[in-house]
Amino acid sequence: MKKQSLTMTVNGEPVSLLVDSRHRLIDILRDELGLIGTKEGCGEGECGACSVIMDGKLINACLVMALQCAQKNILTIEGVGSVAKLHPLQDSFMKNGAVQCGYCTPGMILAAKALLDVNPKPTKEEIKVAISGNLCRCTGYTNIVKAIEDVVKAGDQDDEQ
Amino acid sequence: MKQFNYFRPQHIGEAINLLEQLPEVRILAGGTDIVIHLREGKATPQNVVDISGLAELTEIDICENEVSLGSMVTFTQVMEHPLIKEEFACLSDACAAAGSPQIRNQGTIGGNIVNASPAADSVPALVALGARIVIKSARGTEEAKVEDILTGVGRHSLAKNQLLISIKIPRVVDRQISSFTKLARRNALTIARMSMAAVLRLGETGIITRAGISLGAVAPNPFPLTGVEEYLMGKGLTPEVIGTSVEKIAQVVQQKLGERASAVYKNEAIRGIANQTFAKLQVKLEGGRIG
């Protein structure tokens, strides 16, 4: 079958590639672009491990066909912070022990980022709703919520300074 | 996954032409169900028409007499819209109860209807609100009540060349209050075990002038409880009227479920759901609120 061309922006870089119509966004992120920070868990939108931010909205990359992403702006975990300078959420997840096996972490960080981008001072309840589509089977969520709360608090301190 | 041809029309006319011409065609919108079905081999179309590029279908239009939701409007768009929150609380609450943040960002209101799940989160609210759908094909535009196109679990009566364009919800000048309750195993990422939407339009003296009561996950599709709606007409929302309505609703559930394994649980649970739904209406009524 003839492949179709797809142009989109991934982590700020324009990307053009030929795509099999059967491939989902998660397939091309991992297999074509080598962005393996995005994990596939359940493959049916229940676990959130494959969460990415598309045009400012958190989505499951396993539920969107690659060709649907034409002209879209995608942010994966590789586009959040860098090894030299971690994003405050990444730093806080480490400090709070919010990472155990790590499989849910990229999705969790992006879910938290999608929230803080539109609501920099969420309540604890709003944080819980924001990560309600992301399953973690290790931590019990307490430290994840705390890690996000710490970033919110640090933001408050920045405001006061 | 089986090979298929992929089409991404840029306007409605092009989409309708494709649906008219292509054999074995499926529409791809938000993808939250069909992408899974394609992958599992439950859907094996030769052709897929992706309507997610149709910007015209992603808009919420507020007119004087109605609100029009494009069929590609997401759950998130509905639940975050201030006027929908204010005037159609049952719909806003139902959309907020769907899936997860990700699913609400991807799943569409049109998809929720034509996917025709018994437990479709937005459909009981749409039915209770008297919503109508607008369908287009090469032969023209038609309208139908939401419940009239649903014909069973996963089934609807739209032809393959018909495209669901929008959902129209009547706005009312007089007082209307509504509420929604979803019973499920947990809050997020869960399919409704049962759900109920109630919409009451009230005259100046607090007398009910229109009632919309509908249930989800009780029958193959959400449906209006016309007997209960008729009973409520011309009455006030008193504890006695609520009590009788709850019993009537429980009777309908019992009839619909028959000897199904879930009946023992659902026959009892519906009383709690119905009481909660009416209690929320009473709070609004006493607070002098609308929506």
Contacts between the chains, C-beta under 8 A, distances in Angstrom:
chain1	res1	chain2	res2	distance
A	1	B	3	5.1
A	4	B	6	6.4
A	21	B	3	7.5
A	21	B	4	6.0
A	21	B	5	7.0
A	21	B	6	3.8
A	21	B	48	7.2
A	22	B	1	4.3
A	22	B	2	7.8
A	22	B	3	6.7
A	22	B	4	7.2
A	22	B	38	7.5
A	24	B	35	6.4
A	24	B	39	7.9
A	43	B	36	7.7
A	43	B	39	7.0
A	44	B	36	4.9
A	45	B	32	5.8
A	45	B	36	7.2
A	45	B	99	7.4
A	45	B	100	7.8
A	45	B	102	6.8
A	45	B	103	5.9
A	45	B	106	7.9
A	46	B	189	5.6
A	48	B	100	6.8
A	48	B	102	6.1
A	51	B	102	6.1
A	57	B	76	7.2
A	57	B	105	4.3
A	58	B	101	5.5
A	58	B	102	5.3
A	58	B	105	6.0
A	59	B	102	5.4
A	59	B	105	5.5
A	59	B	106	5.3
A	60	B	102	4.6
A	60	B	103	7.4
A	60	B	106	6.9
A	62	B	35	7.4
A	63	B	30	7.9
A	63	B	31	5.0
A	63	B	32	5.2
A	63	B	35	5.0
A	63	B	36	7.2
A	63	B	102	7.8
A	63	B	103	7.9
A	63	B	106	5.8
A	64	B	31	5.3
A	64	B	35	6.9
A	64	B	106	6.8
A	65	B	6	7.5
A	65	B	28	6.6
A	65	B	31	6.4
A	65	B	35	6.2
A	65	B	48	8.0
A	65	B	50	7.0
A	67	B	6	5.4
A	67	B	8	6.5
A	67	B	50	6.8
A	68	B	8	7.7
A	68	B	28	7.2
A	68	B	31	6.8
A	68	B	50	5.8
A	68	B	52	5.2
A	68	B	53	7.9
A	70	B	8	6.8
A	70	B	53	7.1
A	111	B	101	6.9
A	114	B	101	7.5
A	129	B	101	7.1
A	129	B	188	7.8
A	130	B	101	6.1
A	132	B	100	5.5
A	132	B	101	6.7
A	132	B	187	6.8
A	132	B	188	3.6
A	132	B	189	7.1
A	133	B	99	7.1
A	133	B	100	2.6
A	133	B	101	5.0
A	133	B	102	4.5
A	133	B	103	6.7
A	133	B	188	6.5
A	133	B	189	6.3
A	134	B	100	7.9
